[in-house]
Amino acid sequence: MADLEQEAAWRTEFEADGERAVHDTIYRGSGIYPDPKRSFALRWLREKEVERERQEQKMHSYVRRTFWAAVAAVIVGIVGVLVTWFAR
């Protein structure tokens, strides 16, 4: 149970510091995290990376749907103009 409480405290600390600060501490800093905290920091960074990739995929899907909706709107507009023009 103490491990879960410790990890929760580390998670809170990492969230407050931000991904860049945690990354820099691990890879460019003096390596001030003790080994268990460093291992958890690496897992936490991976979780953040997976979360970011999921968000990017959602955004890509949204942009693709928006593009096709715009294409459909242009086609409907052209058809409407042609119908109006030929109905005269």
C-alpha positions in Angstrom: 0.0 0.0 0.0 2.9 2.3 0.7 4.1 1.9 -2.8 0.8 3.0 -4.2 0.8 6.0 -2.0 4.3 6.8 -3.0 3.5 6.5 -6.7 0.5 8.7 -6.2 2.7 11.3 -4.6 5.2 11.0 -7.5 2.4 11.2 -10.1 1.2 14.5 -8.4 4.7 15.8 -8.4 5.3 14.9 -12.1 2.0 16.4 -13.1 3.0 19.7 -11.3 6.4 19.7 -12.9 5.3 18.7 -16.4 6.5 16.2 -18.9 9.4 18.3 -20.2 10.9 18.9 -16.7 10.6 15.2 -15.8 12.1 14.2 -19.1 15.0 16.6 -18.7 15.7 15.5 -15.2 15.9 11.8 -16.3 17.9 12.3 -19.6 19.8 15.6 -19.2 19.8 16.3 -15.6 22.0 15.0 -12.9 19.8 11.9 -12.5 18.6 13.1 -9.1 15.7 10.6 -9.0 16.4 7.5 -7.0 15.9 4.2 -8.9 12.3 3.4 -7.9 11.2 7.0 -8.7 13.2 7.0 -11.9 11.5 3.7 -13.0 8.1 5.2 -12.2 9.0 8.4 -14.0 9.8 6.4 -17.2 6.4 4.6 -16.9 4.7 7.9 -16.3 6.3 9.5 -19.4 5.3 6.5 -21.5 1.7 6.8 -20.3 1.8 10.5 -21.3 3.2 9.6 -24.7 0.4 7.0 -25.3 -2.2 9.6 -24.1 -0.8 12.2 -26.5 -0.8 9.7 -29.4 -4.4 8.8 -28.7 -5.3 12.5 -28.7 -3.4 13.0 -32.0 -5.3 10.1 -33.6 -8.6 11.6 -32.4 -7.6 15.0 -33.9 -6.6 13.4 -37.2 -9.9 11.6 -37.4 -11.8 14.8 -36.6 -9.9 16.7 -39.3 -10.6 13.9 -41.8 -14.3 13.9 -41.1 -14.4 17.7 -41.2 -12.6 17.7 -44.6 -15.1 15.2 -46.1 -18.0 17.2 -44.7 -16.7 20.3 -46.4 -16.3 18.4 -49.7 -19.9 17.1 -49.4 -21.1 20.7 -48.7 -19.3 21.9 -51.8 -20.9 19.1 -53.9 -24.4 19.9 -52.6 -23.8 23.6 -53.3 -22.8 22.9 -56.9 -25.7 20.5 -57.4 -28.0 23.2 -56.0 -26.6 25.9 -58.3 -26.9 23.6 -61.3 -30.5 22.6 -60.5 -31.5 26.3 -60.0 -29.7 27.2 -63.3 -31.4 24.5 -65.4 -34.8 24.9 -63.8 -35.2 28.4 -65.3 
